Amino acid sequence: MPRQVDYEDRRRRIAEAVCTLIAHSGMEAVSLRDVAAQAGVSMGAVQRCFRTKEDMLLFALEHISRDVSERANRRIAATSTPQAASTLLSHTLAELALLDEASKAQAHVWLAFVAHAPVSEKLAAVLHDTYAKLHGLIAWLIRYGQDTREFPEILDPDREAHTLLAVADGLTVHVLAGHHSPATALATLQRHIDRLLEEPSDCS
């Protein structure tokens, strides 16, 4: 009896192989032959899982996007005791910015996909959806802070979420480029969060 193939598991292995190659050598390193070798499968197996190279890249991006989003959500869900909204926001943004050493390879891959998105509508659509979900998570945390009276009610959660997500994304680039260390990047994020805690002055 022929052995059944778990195609979803194989697709995940191929996606991880794609990400490993991008992290080590950039997007140009993603060839059918090298992906197959990295994943430990035949070239035919890769072709049976993905009709085109773009389909393979698209699945890999969806794989890493889910991982980034789920890590942020797990950080919140793992909190066993009530924590301040600013603390949850700080931890979440640190996860999204991929600042720790364990996330360095993932940061390389993420930025490679961001750079490639302008020439691929499908990749751009996945990134757009991912950023929208992350924006929603950050805005929810700010609203939570307003509900608990930690953040001023006058804040616009959506506007602040746009700013914080852009800052976190930019810090990913700066850390990889060596302009910031992870520690100074975290301090920069914290300064932005501390700013939200300040009651805005009445300029009327």
N, C-alpha and C positions, 0 to 999 in steps of 0.2 A: 504494500500500500504506500503510495507516494507521501512524503512528508509534507504536511501543510505549512505554508509560509505565512507568518504574521506580517502582513504588509504594512500595517500601521507602525509596528516596531521597526521594520526596515526603513520606512520613510523617516522616522525619528532619527535613526542611526545615520542616515544619509544627510539629514539636516544638520546634525551635530558635526559630521565630517566637513560639510560646507563651511560651517562657522569656524572650525579649527583651522582650515586652510586660509580663510579670510584673516583670521587673527594673526596667523604667522606670516602670510605673504601678500595679503591684499586681495581685492576682488578679482584681479587678473589671474590669480592662481587657481581659480575654480574652473577646472576642466573636467570633462566626463571621466577621463582616465584617472586623474588624481583623486577625485571624489570617491570613485570606486575603490581605489587602493586604500584610502584613508578609512573608509567605512568597512573594509574587509569583505566586499561583495564584488560580483562581476560587473562589467560595464553593461551587460545585458540586463542585469537586475536593476541597475539605476534607470535604464531606459524603460523598463516595465513599470517602474514607480512614477516616473515623471516624463511627460511627453516632450517637453522642451527644457532647455536650460533655465529659461525665465520661470517656468513652473517650479523648478527645483529651488531657485533663489526665493521665489515667493513663499514657498512652504517653509524655508529656513528662516525667513524674516518673521513669518507668523509664529514660528516656534520660539524665537528669541523674544518677540513682543509679548507673547503669553507669559514667558518666564519672568520678564521684567515686571509686568503687571501683577502676576501672582505673588512675587516676592514682596511687593509693597503691601498687598492685601494680607498676606500671611503675617507680616510684621504687626499690622493692626489687630488681626484676629488672635494672635498669640499673647496679647496683653491680658494677663490674668486678673489684674486689678485696675480700676479706673485710673487713667492717666490724664494729665493736662493735654489739651488739644495742641498746644505749642510743642510739647514733647513728641506726640504722635506725628505732628507735621514735620518736625525736625528729622525724625527717624525715617519717615517716608521719603522725604526729599533726598536724604543721603542714599537710600536704596536706589532711587530713580537716577541719581547722578552717577552711579556706578563708580564710586570713589575708592573703595577698598581694593587691596591687592588682588583678592580673589575675583573681583569683577573686571579687572583690567582687560583681559582678553575679550570679554563680552562688550566692553566699551569700544574697543577697536572695531569689532564686528558691527555694532550699532551705527557707528559713524561712517563706516564703509557703505552701509545700506543707505544712510541719509544722503551721502554724496552721490550715490548712484540713482536715487529716486527721480531726479529731474529728467532722466532719459527713459524712465519706465513708469507709465501711468499706473500699472498694477501695484508696483512697489510703493509708489507715492500714495495710493489709496489705502494700503495697509498702514503706512506710517500716519496718515491723517486720522484713521480710526483709532490707532494706538494712542496718539497724542490727545485725542478727544476724551478717551477713557481716563487717561492720567489726569487731564485737566479736571474732569468731573470728580475724581477722587480727592484732589487737592481742595477744590471748592467745597466739597462735602465736609472736609476736616475744618475748614474755616467757619462754615456754618455751625458745625458742632461747637467750635470755640465761642461763637456768638451766643448759642443756646445756653452755654454754661457761664456766660458773662465774662469769659476770659478775653475774647476779642471784642473790640468796640462794635456796636451795632451799625455804625455809620459806614463800615467797610463794605465794599462791593466784592463778594466772594469770587465772582467770575473774573473780574478785572485783576484781583490779587493773584488768583490762580494762574492767569496768563503770565504775569510777571515772574512768579516763583518757578513755574515750569521752564520758562526761558532762561532764568538764572541757572537752574540746575543743569539744563542742557548745555549751556555755555561753559559751565565749570567742568563738565566732562571733557570738552575739547581742551580747556586750559591745563587740566591736570595731565592729559596725555602729551600735550606739547611741552610740558615742563615749566609752564608759566606759573602754575600754582602747585603746591604740594597738596595731598589729600587733606592734611590738617588745616591749611589756610583756606582751602575750598569749603570745608565744613564750617569754619569760622565765618566765612562770607555768607553762607546759607543762614547761619544762626543770626547774623546781624539783620538780615531781611525779615526773619521771623520775629525778632525782638521789636522791629519797627512796627509790626502789626499790633503788638501788645500796647503800644503807646496810644493814649487817647488823643485823637487829632484836635489841634487847637481850633477854636472858633474864629474864623477870619471874617465873619459877617459884620 
